[in-house]
């Protein structure tokens, strides 16, 4: 019996079952052993169970917005459980504040959705973002600065919208409307 070589063990953490399923199939075709989780609790339990049998994932793709907790919390816990794991964070609402926080917590790369399997795989092979600060040749717009500031304050308040609204001296519904919009292009 011959043993098939795998590209590595991968954990996909995303609450959208369709997106997660498409990524899982694509990575399996690329030779990965894939585990899936639809929420933070499932992801952490999966890594704990696999670590106990010495089969912890080599790679993880974590969505920033999960139903039970923030993807940032998942990144921190996965990094604590398995520091060698290469973690990529995916989000539909990219901001510098969350990217910086994700890297500080243990992510190696941060990609905006939609990201293709090839882009994610390339991110696993790139060096970590830690210590890198992108230099802009054109200053960001006022709307982009506002978006970044809201994201920073939201991260400081662990995603609590009410606390963020109070800190920004903004009505909660106004903040929710601003957060529901896509980020301003750079």
N, CA and C atoms as a LAMMPS dump frame, in Angstrom:
ITEM: TIMESTEP
0
ITEM: NUMBER OF ATOMS
558
ITEM: BOX BOUNDS ff ff ff
-5.0000000000000000e+02 5.0000000000000000e+02
-5.0000000000000000e+02 5.0000000000000000e+02
-5.0000000000000000e+02 5.0000000000000000e+02
ITEM: ATOMS id mol type element x y z
1 1 1 N 0.842 -1.176 0
2 1 2 C 0 0 0
3 1 3 C 0.886 1.237 0
4 2 1 N 0.706 2.121 -0.964
5 2 2 C 1.506 3.338 -1.037
6 2 3 C 0.79 4.468 -0.335
7 3 1 N 1.578 5.27 0.327
8 3 2 C 1.02 6.41 1.044
9 3 3 C 1.067 7.628 0.134
10 4 1 N -0.068 8.304 0
11 4 2 C -0.149 9.475 -0.849
12 4 3 C 0.443 10.68 -0.13
13 5 1 N 1.291 11.438 -0.818
14 5 2 C 1.904 12.642 -0.246
15 5 3 C 0.877 13.762 -0.229
16 6 1 N 0.766 14.461 0.899
17 6 2 C -0.15 15.597 0.984
18 6 3 C 0.636 16.893 1.036
19 7 1 N -0.037 17.965 0.621
20 7 2 C 0.58 19.29 0.663
21 7 3 C 0.574 19.844 2.079
22 8 1 N -0.175 19.205 2.965
23 8 2 C -0.257 19.642 4.357
24 8 3 C -1.679 19.519 4.876
25 9 1 N -1.801 19.735 6.162
26 9 2 C -3.123 19.706 6.802
27 9 3 C -3.629 21.136 6.934
28 10 1 N -4.881 21.355 6.547
29 10 2 C -5.461 22.693 6.491
30 10 3 C -6.778 22.728 7.252
31 11 1 N -6.969 23.765 8.05
32 11 2 C -8.232 24.016 8.739
33 11 3 C -8.886 25.237 8.103
34 12 1 N -10.143 25.076 7.643
35 12 2 C -10.916 26.178 7.088
36 12 3 C -11.978 26.583 8.099
37 13 1 N -11.979 27.854 8.488
38 13 2 C -12.938 28.357 9.473
39 13 3 C -13.725 29.493 8.826
40 14 1 N -14.979 29.196 8.47
41 14 2 C -15.843 30.199 7.858
42 14 3 C -17.286 29.799 8.122
43 15 1 N -18.14 30.76 8.446
44 15 2 C -19.532 30.446 8.756
45 15 3 C -20.396 30.271 7.512
46 16 1 N -19.882 30.584 6.334
47 16 2 C -20.624 30.391 5.092
48 16 3 C -20.325 28.988 4.565
49 17 1 N -21.279 28.042 4.698
50 17 2 C -20.999 26.662 4.31
51 17 3 C -20.698 26.493 2.82
52 18 1 N -21.292 27.323 1.98
53 18 2 C -21.036 27.223 0.543
54 18 3 C -19.602 27.628 0.227
55 19 1 N -19.19 28.783 0.728
56 19 2 C -17.825 29.264 0.496
57 19 3 C -16.806 28.28 1.075
58 20 1 N -17.075 27.812 2.294
59 20 2 C -16.173 26.866 2.953
60 20 3 C -16.072 25.576 2.146
61 21 1 N -17.209 25.089 1.644
62 21 2 C -17.21 23.859 0.852
63 21 3 C -16.434 23.99 -0.448
64 22 1 N -16.599 25.129 -1.113
65 22 2 C -15.865 25.376 -2.369
66 22 3 C -14.361 25.401 -2.098
67 23 1 N -13.965 26.128 -1.047
68 23 2 C -12.53 26.172 -0.699
69 23 3 C -12.015 24.793 -0.316
70 24 1 N -12.791 24.051 0.464
71 24 2 C -12.363 22.718 0.903
72 24 3 C -12.109 21.817 -0.305
73 25 1 N -13.055 21.802 -1.251
74 25 2 C -12.871 20.964 -2.455
75 25 3 C -11.644 21.4 -3.247
76 26 1 N -11.458 22.716 -3.389
77 26 2 C -10.312 23.224 -4.155
78 26 3 C -8.989 22.832 -3.494
79 27 1 N -8.916 22.92 -2.166
80 27 2 C -7.671 22.564 -1.48
81 27 3 C -7.445 21.051 -1.465
82 28 1 N -8.511 20.276 -1.404
83 28 2 C -8.345 18.816 -1.492
84 28 3 C -7.772 18.433 -2.854
85 29 1 N -8.249 19.093 -3.909
86 29 2 C -7.708 18.835 -5.254
87 29 3 C -6.237 19.218 -5.336
88 30 1 N -5.804 20.142 -4.501
89 30 2 C -4.404 20.577 -4.491
90 30 3 C -3.554 19.736 -3.534
91 31 1 N -4.143 18.676 -2.984
92 31 2 C -3.378 17.736 -2.174
93 31 3 C -3.412 17.963 -0.673
94 32 1 N -4.255 18.85 -0.177
95 32 2 C -4.336 19.124 1.258
96 32 3 C -5.327 18.185 1.937
97 33 1 N -5.035 17.849 3.193
98 33 2 C -6.012 17.205 4.067
99 33 3 C -6.766 18.358 4.715
100 34 1 N -8.077 18.422 4.523
101 34 2 C -8.843 19.584 4.956
102 34 3 C -9.811 19.231 6.079
103 35 1 N -9.788 20.055 7.135
104 35 2 C -10.783 20.015 8.215
105 35 3 C -11.567 21.31 8.108
106 36 1 N -12.848 21.25 8.484
107 36 2 C -13.698 22.43 8.372
108 36 3 C -14.375 22.739 9.697
109 37 1 N -14.594 24.039 9.94
110 37 2 C -15.343 24.488 11.111
111 37 3 C -16.163 25.706 10.709
112 38 1 N -17.405 25.768 11.206
113 38 2 C -18.292 26.879 10.876
114 38 3 C -18.328 27.974 11.915
115 39 1 N -17.607 27.755 13.02
116 39 2 C -17.583 28.778 14.066
117 39 3 C -16.292 28.652 14.87
118 40 1 N -16.085 29.601 15.766
119 40 2 C -14.855 29.641 16.568
120 40 3 C -14.724 28.421 17.466
121 41 1 N -15.812 28.051 18.121
122 41 2 C -15.777 26.918 19.041
123 41 3 C -15.372 25.64 18.316
124 42 1 N -15.972 25.395 17.156
125 42 2 C -15.637 24.208 16.378
126 42 3 C -14.186 24.196 15.921
127 43 1 N -13.667 25.356 15.542
128 43 2 C -12.275 25.458 15.086
129 43 3 C -11.307 25.124 16.215
130 44 1 N -11.562 25.683 17.391
131 44 2 C -10.661 25.468 18.526
132 44 3 C -10.724 24.011 18.985
133 45 1 N -11.929 23.441 19.024
134 45 2 C -12.064 22.031 19.398
135 45 3 C -11.351 21.131 18.398
136 46 1 N -11.471 21.45 17.126
137 46 2 C -10.821 20.662 16.078
138 46 3 C -9.31 20.634 16.281
139 47 1 N -8.718 21.799 16.528
140 47 2 C -7.26 21.865 16.703
141 47 3 C -6.838 21.16 17.988
142 48 1 N -7.608 21.319 19.05
143 48 2 C -7.287 20.606 20.303
144 48 3 C -7.324 19.096 20.09
145 49 1 N -8.378 18.602 19.426
146 49 2 C -8.505 17.162 19.166
147 49 3 C -7.356 16.655 18.295
148 50 1 N -7.039 17.409 17.245
149 50 2 C -5.989 16.98 16.337
150 50 3 C -4.611 17.094 16.98
151 51 1 N -4.407 18.096 17.829
152 51 2 C -3.116 18.244 18.513
153 51 3 C -2.88 17.057 19.448
154 52 1 N -3.962 16.558 20.058
155 52 2 C -3.841 15.415 20.967
156 52 3 C -3.362 14.168 20.221
157 53 1 N -3.683 14.079 18.923
158 53 2 C -3.257 12.924 18.134
159 53 3 C -2.065 13.259 17.24
160 54 1 N -1.45 14.397 17.502
161 54 2 C -0.276 14.87 16.746
162 54 3 C -0.57 15.074 15.263
163 55 1 N -1.814 15.454 14.949
164 55 2 C -2.171 15.739 13.561
165 55 3 C -2.749 17.15 13.427
166 56 1 N -2.24 18.081 14.217
167 56 2 C -2.729 19.466 14.162
168 56 3 C -2.468 20.046 12.775
169 57 1 N -3.336 20.933 12.324
170 57 2 C -3.162 21.524 10.993
171 57 3 C -1.853 22.303 10.875
172 58 1 N -1.298 22.263 9.677
173 58 2 C -0.109 23.057 9.367
174 58 3 C -0.522 24.478 8.986
175 59 1 N -1.742 24.585 8.432
176 59 2 C -2.249 25.841 7.9
177 59 3 C -3.676 26.056 8.38
178 60 1 N -4.084 27.334 8.456
179 60 2 C -5.477 27.657 8.769
180 60 3 C -5.886 28.893 7.98
181 61 1 N -7.128 28.872 7.523
182 61 2 C -7.75 30.027 6.888
183 61 3 C -8.92 30.392 7.792
184 62 1 N -8.891 31.604 8.355
185 62 2 C -9.889 32.017 9.344
186 62 3 C -10.61 33.267 8.864
187 63 1 N -11.951 33.169 8.809
188 63 2 C -12.774 34.329 8.478
189 63 3 C -12.79 35.26 9.689
190 64 1 N -12.766 36.54 9.44
191 64 2 C -12.743 37.512 10.539
192 64 3 C -14.068 37.56 11.295
193 65 1 N -15.174 37.432 10.595
194 65 2 C -16.492 37.519 11.234
195 65 3 C -17.089 36.121 11.354
196 66 1 N -17.195 35.648 12.583
197 66 2 C -17.776 34.339 12.873
198 66 3 C -18.986 34.542 13.778
199 67 1 N -19.926 33.594 13.786
200 67 2 C -21.157 33.813 14.546
201 67 3 C -20.995 33.844 16.063
202 68 1 N -20.046 33.104 16.611
203 68 2 C -19.944 33.033 18.067
204 68 3 C -18.847 33.91 18.666
205 69 1 N -17.802 34.169 17.927
206 69 2 C -16.703 35.021 18.405
207 69 3 C -15.998 35.628 17.209
208 70 1 N -15.133 36.566 17.473
209 70 2 C -14.343 37.187 16.418
210 70 3 C -13.286 36.207 15.903
211 71 1 N -13.011 36.295 14.614
212 71 2 C -11.942 35.5 14.037
213 71 3 C -10.595 35.837 14.653
214 72 1 N -10.451 37.056 15.178
215 72 2 C -9.199 37.437 15.84
216 72 3 C -8.967 36.588 17.088
217 73 1 N -10.038 36.289 17.819
218 73 2 C -9.916 35.419 18.99
219 73 3 C -9.492 34.017 18.569
220 74 1 N -10.022 33.558 17.441
221 74 2 C -9.659 32.239 16.93
222 74 3 C -8.175 32.222 16.558
223 75 1 N -7.717 33.266 15.893
224 75 2 C -6.305 33.354 15.514
225 75 3 C -5.421 33.258 16.758
226 76 1 N -5.762 34.029 17.78
227 76 2 C -4.955 34.024 19.008
228 76 3 C -4.933 32.636 19.64
229 77 1 N -6.077 31.973 19.711
230 77 2 C -6.144 30.651 20.336
231 77 3 C -5.431 29.591 19.493
232 78 1 N -5.606 29.633 18.18
233 78 2 C -4.911 28.671 17.312
234 78 3 C -3.402 28.849 17.421
235 79 1 N -2.965 30.102 17.46
236 79 2 C -1.529 30.377 17.583
237 79 3 C -0.992 29.881 18.929
238 80 1 N -1.806 30.04 19.983
239 80 2 C -1.395 29.565 21.297
240 80 3 C -1.309 28.034 21.321
241 81 1 N -2.281 27.372 20.705
242 81 2 C -2.315 25.908 20.705
243 81 3 C -1.242 25.295 19.81
244 82 1 N -0.963 25.966 18.697
245 82 2 C -0.022 25.409 17.714
246 82 3 C 0.758 26.561 17.056
247 83 1 N 1.814 27.063 17.726
248 83 2 C 2.52 28.262 17.253
249 83 3 C 3.129 28.156 15.85
250 84 1 N 3.377 26.931 15.373
251 84 2 C 3.987 26.767 14.044
252 84 3 C 2.963 26.868 12.917
253 85 1 N 1.67 26.856 13.251
254 85 2 C 0.62 26.902 12.237
255 85 3 C 0.69 28.222 11.478
256 86 1 N 0.598 28.143 10.165
257 86 2 C 0.593 29.334 9.315
258 86 3 C -0.861 29.725 9.085
259 87 1 N -1.24 30.893 9.599
260 87 2 C -2.643 31.32 9.605
261 87 3 C -2.83 32.512 8.67
262 88 1 N -3.853 32.403 7.811
263 88 2 C -4.254 33.493 6.926
264 88 3 C -5.662 33.907 7.328
265 89 1 N -5.864 35.2 7.512
266 89 2 C -7.177 35.734 7.856
267 89 3 C -7.827 36.249 6.577
268 90 1 N -9.108 35.886 6.392
269 90 2 C -9.899 36.383 5.266
270 90 3 C -11.004 37.282 5.809
271 91 1 N -11.291 38.361 5.104
272 91 2 C -12.405 39.21 5.52
273 91 3 C -12.972 39.979 4.34
274 92 1 N -14.261 40.217 4.412
275 92 2 C -14.917 41.064 3.426
276 92 3 C -14.821 42.532 3.8
277 93 1 N -14.345 42.803 5.008
278 93 2 C -14.26 44.177 5.514
279 93 3 C -12.843 44.459 5.992
280 94 1 N -11.938 44.554 5.055
281 94 2 C -10.53 44.74 5.393
282 94 3 C -10.27 46.139 5.939
283 95 1 N -9.435 46.198 6.964
284 95 2 C -8.973 47.482 7.484
285 95 3 C -7.57 47.284 8.034
286 96 1 N -6.822 48.346 8.069
287 96 2 C -5.458 48.275 8.582
288 96 3 C -5.476 47.875 10.055
289 97 1 N -6.433 48.401 10.821
290 97 2 C -6.493 48.099 12.257
291 97 3 C -6.652 46.601 12.506
292 98 1 N -7.572 45.969 11.8
293 98 2 C -7.761 44.538 12.03
294 98 3 C -6.61 43.722 11.455
295 99 1 N -6.015 44.186 10.371
296 99 2 C -4.86 43.48 9.816
297 99 3 C -3.701 43.492 10.806
298 100 1 N -3.444 44.649 11.383
299 100 2 C -2.359 44.766 12.362
300 100 3 C -2.638 43.888 13.572
301 101 1 N -3.882 43.927 14.051
302 101 2 C -4.233 43.116 15.212
303 101 3 C -4.124 41.622 14.897
304 102 1 N -4.565 41.211 13.705
305 102 2 C -4.478 39.798 13.32
306 102 3 C -3.03 39.322 13.309
307 103 1 N -2.136 40.141 12.776
308 103 2 C -0.714 39.775 12.721
309 103 3 C -0.128 39.714 14.124
310 104 1 N -0.5 40.665 14.975
311 104 2 C -0.005 40.65 16.355
312 104 3 C -0.448 39.394 17.095
313 105 1 N -1.636 38.89 16.752
314 105 2 C -2.181 37.717 17.436
315 105 3 C -1.68 36.393 16.868
316 106 1 N -0.979 36.435 15.73
317 106 2 C -0.404 35.201 15.215
318 106 3 C -0.669 34.898 13.755
319 107 1 N -1.48 35.695 13.071
320 107 2 C -1.699 35.477 11.638
321 107 3 C -0.447 35.883 10.878
322 108 1 N -0.214 35.219 9.768
323 108 2 C 0.954 35.567 8.964
324 108 3 C 0.588 36.427 7.763
325 109 1 N -0.656 36.34 7.328
326 109 2 C -1.129 37.133 6.194
327 109 3 C -2.598 37.473 6.401
328 110 1 N -3.072 38.455 5.654
329 110 2 C -4.427 38.978 5.781
330 110 3 C -4.903 39.271 4.369
331 111 1 N -5.981 38.607 3.931
332 111 2 C -6.467 38.781 2.565
333 111 3 C -7.922 39.235 2.549
334 112 1 N -8.271 40.142 1.643
335 112 2 C -9.685 40.514 1.499
336 112 3 C -10.434 39.442 0.711
337 113 1 N -11.713 39.264 1.055
338 113 2 C -12.567 38.348 0.291
339 113 3 C -13.056 39.079 -0.951
340 114 1 N -13.313 38.43 -2.003
341 114 2 C -13.108 37.003 -2.213
342 114 3 C -11.655 36.727 -2.579
343 115 1 N -11.094 35.705 -2.014
344 115 2 C -9.727 35.289 -2.334
345 115 3 C -9.81 33.903 -2.964
346 116 1 N -9.034 33.684 -3.995
347 116 2 C -9.046 32.387 -4.664
348 116 3 C -8.15 31.404 -3.898
349 117 1 N -8.359 30.123 -4.098
350 117 2 C -7.472 29.14 -3.456
351 117 3 C -6 29.365 -3.806
352 118 1 N -5.73 29.782 -5.037
353 118 2 C -4.34 30.035 -5.426
354 118 3 C -3.76 31.241 -4.679
355 119 1 N -4.569 32.279 -4.458
356 119 2 C -4.106 33.442 -3.693
357 119 3 C -3.839 33.054 -2.242
358 120 1 N -4.71 32.216 -1.68
359 120 2 C -4.527 31.777 -0.295
360 120 3 C -3.28 30.916 -0.182
361 121 1 N -3.112 29.993 -1.119
362 121 2 C -1.921 29.129 -1.083
363 121 3 C -0.649 29.972 -1.23
364 122 1 N -0.681 30.965 -2.102
365 122 2 C 0.481 31.851 -2.266
366 122 3 C 0.753 32.605 -0.968
367 123 1 N -0.301 32.996 -0.256
368 123 2 C -0.124 33.713 1.016
369 123 3 C 0.573 32.832 2.046
370 124 1 N 0.279 31.522 2.034
371 124 2 C 0.955 30.603 2.956
372 124 3 C 2.456 30.546 2.679
373 125 1 N 2.844 30.754 1.439
374 125 2 C 4.252 30.633 1.047
375 125 3 C 5.017 31.949 1.187
376 126 1 N 4.304 33.057 1.411
377 126 2 C 4.961 34.357 1.564
378 126 3 C 5.489 34.511 2.982
379 127 1 N 6.457 35.395 3.16
380 127 2 C 6.932 35.648 4.523
381 127 3 C 5.846 36.321 5.353
382 128 1 N 5.962 36.173 6.66
383 128 2 C 5.002 36.789 7.572
384 128 3 C 4.992 38.301 7.405
385 129 1 N 3.845 38.92 7.7
386 129 2 C 3.715 40.375 7.629
387 129 3 C 4.315 41.072 8.841
388 130 1 N 4.592 40.329 9.906
389 130 2 C 5.071 40.933 11.148
390 130 3 C 6.271 41.835 10.876
391 131 1 N 6.178 43.055 11.371
392 131 2 C 7.279 44.003 11.225
393 131 3 C 7.226 44.819 9.949
394 132 1 N 6.336 44.457 9.005
395 132 2 C 6.245 45.205 7.761
396 132 3 C 5.215 46.315 7.896
397 133 1 N 5.568 47.483 7.445
398 133 2 C 4.637 48.599 7.436
399 133 3 C 4.593 49.132 6.015
400 134 1 N 3.431 49.01 5.346
401 134 2 C 3.358 49.511 3.98
402 134 3 C 3.476 51.036 3.935
403 135 1 N 4.202 51.536 2.958
404 135 2 C 4.38 52.98 2.799
405 135 3 C 3.518 53.411 1.627
406 136 1 N 2.656 54.395 1.875
407 136 2 C 1.749 54.875 0.844
408 136 3 C 2.347 56.056 0.118
409 137 1 N 2.178 56.07 -1.201
410 137 2 C 2.64 57.222 -1.966
411 137 3 C 1.544 58.274 -2.053
412 138 1 N 0.271 57.842 -1.91
413 138 2 C -0.862 58.754 -1.95
414 138 3 C -1.589 58.662 -0.609
415 139 1 N -1.857 59.798 0.036
416 139 2 C -2.553 59.73 1.331
417 139 3 C -3.975 59.187 1.151
418 140 1 N -4.503 58.505 2.175
419 140 2 C -5.859 57.977 2.069
420 140 3 C -6.896 59.102 2.111
421 141 1 N -8.088 58.799 1.606
422 141 2 C -9.167 59.781 1.621
423 141 3 C -9.683 59.959 3.046
424 142 1 N -10.428 61.032 3.268
425 142 2 C -11.02 61.29 4.579
426 142 3 C -11.989 60.163 4.933
427 143 1 N -12.759 59.685 3.959
428 143 2 C -13.698 58.587 4.201
429 143 3 C -12.951 57.317 4.612
430 144 1 N -11.807 57.051 3.992
431 144 2 C -11.021 55.866 4.347
432 144 3 C -10.442 56.024 5.752
433 145 1 N -9.986 57.204 6.1
434 145 2 C -9.453 57.454 7.449
435 145 3 C -10.551 57.239 8.483
436 146 1 N -11.771 57.713 8.175
437 146 2 C -12.886 57.492 9.092
438 146 3 C -13.139 55.988 9.264
439 147 1 N -13.161 55.24 8.16
440 147 2 C -13.375 53.791 8.208
441 147 3 C -12.308 53.118 9.071
442 148 1 N -11.063 53.48 8.866
443 148 2 C -9.96 52.894 9.63
444 148 3 C -10.092 53.222 11.118
445 149 1 N -10.477 54.46 11.432
446 149 2 C -10.627 54.856 12.835
447 149 3 C -11.756 54.067 13.498
448 150 1 N -12.877 53.929 12.801
449 150 2 C -13.989 53.139 13.342
450 150 3 C -13.532 51.708 13.6
451 151 1 N -12.797 51.117 12.667
452 151 2 C -12.322 49.744 12.83
453 151 3 C -11.355 49.616 14.013
454 152 1 N -10.51 50.619 14.201
455 152 2 C -9.577 50.608 15.326
456 152 3 C -10.327 50.652 16.651
457 153 1 N -11.292 51.56 16.767
458 153 2 C -12.06 51.686 18.006
459 153 3 C -12.899 50.424 18.236
460 154 1 N -13.459 49.866 17.177
461 154 2 C -14.234 48.627 17.287
462 154 3 C -13.347 47.492 17.796
463 155 1 N -12.144 47.395 17.284
464 155 2 C -11.2 46.358 17.747
465 155 3 C -10.817 46.583 19.215
466 156 1 N -10.648 47.839 19.612
467 156 2 C -10.311 48.149 21.01
468 156 3 C -11.427 47.755 21.961
469 157 1 N -12.654 47.707 21.45
470 157 2 C -13.811 47.349 22.274
471 157 3 C -14.289 45.927 21.967
472 158 1 N -13.382 45.087 21.452
473 158 2 C -13.652 43.665 21.2
474 158 3 C -14.919 43.44 20.382
475 159 1 N -15.172 44.305 19.408
476 159 2 C -16.313 44.133 18.523
477 159 3 C -17.65 44.564 19.112
478 160 1 N -17.656 45.149 20.302
479 160 2 C -18.891 45.579 20.951
480 160 3 C -19.348 46.895 20.321
481 161 1 N -20.47 46.826 19.593
482 161 2 C -20.951 47.995 18.855
483 161 3 C -21.41 49.101 19.79
484 162 1 N -22.103 48.761 20.867
485 162 2 C -22.587 49.781 21.802
486 162 3 C -21.425 50.536 22.444
487 163 1 N -20.416 49.8 22.901
488 163 2 C -19.255 50.444 23.528
489 163 3 C -18.494 51.293 22.505
490 164 1 N -18.397 50.808 21.28
491 164 2 C -17.719 51.557 20.219
492 164 3 C -18.473 52.847 19.917
493 165 1 N -19.798 52.748 19.821
494 165 2 C -20.611 53.945 19.551
495 165 3 C -20.437 54.983 20.655
496 166 1 N -20.415 54.526 21.911
497 166 2 C -20.206 55.468 23.025
498 166 3 C -18.826 56.118 22.922
499 167 1 N -17.807 55.317 22.627
500 167 2 C -16.442 55.86 22.53
501 167 3 C -16.32 56.863 21.39
502 168 1 N -17.041 56.618 20.302
503 168 2 C -16.992 57.524 19.15
504 168 3 C -17.969 58.694 19.275
505 169 1 N -18.775 58.663 20.352
506 169 2 C -19.82 59.67 20.557
507 169 3 C -20.736 59.728 19.329
508 170 1 N -21.175 58.529 18.935
509 170 2 C -21.992 58.368 17.749
510 170 3 C -23.223 57.542 18.129
511 171 1 N -24.344 57.806 17.492
512 171 2 C -25.534 57.002 17.746
513 171 3 C -25.267 55.575 17.267
514 172 1 N -25.748 54.616 18.025
515 172 2 C -25.5 53.205 17.721
516 172 3 C -25.984 52.834 16.315
517 173 1 N -27.173 53.313 15.917
518 173 2 C -27.701 52.981 14.591
519 173 3 C -26.854 53.601 13.481
520 174 1 N -26.326 54.78 13.722
521 174 2 C -25.447 55.413 12.729
522 174 3 C -24.194 54.561 12.547
523 175 1 N -23.631 54.109 13.656
524 175 2 C -22.445 53.251 13.579
525 175 3 C -22.776 51.948 12.844
526 176 1 N -23.922 51.349 13.141
527 176 2 C -24.302 50.111 12.459
528 176 3 C -24.437 50.322 10.954
529 177 1 N -25.004 51.451 10.54
530 177 2 C -25.114 51.748 9.101
531 177 3 C -23.728 51.883 8.477
532 178 1 N -22.825 52.561 9.162
533 178 2 C -21.468 52.724 8.628
534 178 3 C -20.748 51.379 8.528
535 179 1 N -20.96 50.509 9.51
536 179 2 C -20.315 49.194 9.504
537 179 3 C -20.92 48.269 8.455
538 180 1 N -22.183 48.464 8.115
539 180 2 C -22.846 47.608 7.125
540 180 3 C -22.352 47.885 5.712
541 181 1 N -21.798 49.067 5.51
542 181 2 C -21.283 49.434 4.179
543 181 3 C -19.929 48.782 3.944
544 182 1 N -19.611 48.599 2.692
545 182 2 C -18.288 48.113 2.324
546 182 3 C -17.253 49.187 2.661
547 183 1 N -16.013 48.778 2.971
548 183 2 C -15.003 49.801 3.244
549 183 3 C -14.742 50.667 2.018
550 184 1 N -14.374 51.886 2.281
551 184 2 C -14.059 52.84 1.215
552 184 3 C -12.784 52.387 0.528
553 185 1 N -12.795 52.392 -0.789
554 185 2 C -11.603 51.99 -1.551
555 185 3 C -10.462 52.942 -1.279
556 186 1 N -9.256 52.387 -1.314
557 186 2 C -8.074 53.228 -1.076
558 186 3 C -7.635 53.921 -2.329
